[in-house]
Amino acid sequence: MVAATRPASPGRPKDPGKRAAILEAAKALFLARGYEGTAMDAVAQVAGVSKLTVYSHFQDKESLFVEAVKASCEDLLPADLFVARFEGPMRAQLLRIARALFRLITSEEAIAVHRIMSQQLPETSTLPRLFWEAGPERIQEAFAEFLRAEVEAGELQVPDCTRAASQFFALLKGEHHARLVCSCPAPLAGPQLESHLEATVDMFLRAYGPGRR
């Protein structure tokens, strides 16, 4: 059951160091125990702060989970990943993005959160929507903005950048992501991984490259 919402305490400015410690504790506990198995008391204990301090930074467990998802994405993706670079080849830019995104979506953290979202939750739960908006939707929209910039520069021909971003993610996941979620061995590394990423980018460019027919 989600804890009742608590208003942030007025007074002194919040300590960013404590916020970071709380997020690190939350990420570790959500990964190890799942959403339902993680209590705010445990987060406070692992972070070395009081439960009141946790609630002063995050109003409830849902908001803490959402911020933990955002922080995990930011940890695994370069800050400049979706900055369009018009001086280099498009294929190289897309390969860089593909490598970073594949590393994110197949990370231990991402697979664990995906499994949490696959569990049966109450119909009234807002957690799936909040997770989607904090993680997949934010990243997909950032990639769509990158595509729009490249379309404006004449580097791509994409009629619907939001749809194209979704298609890129689907190609990138392939069967490998599904195998990981199902706890099946999915050894994809080295030359095999690079071959998969290159095939994904090349197929995308055949559909949306400037010279497509």
Summary of the structure (lengths in Angstrom):
residues: 213
radius of gyration: 19.6
end to end distance: 53.8
largest distance: 62.1
contacts: 576
relative contact order: 0.11
helix: 65%
strand: 0%
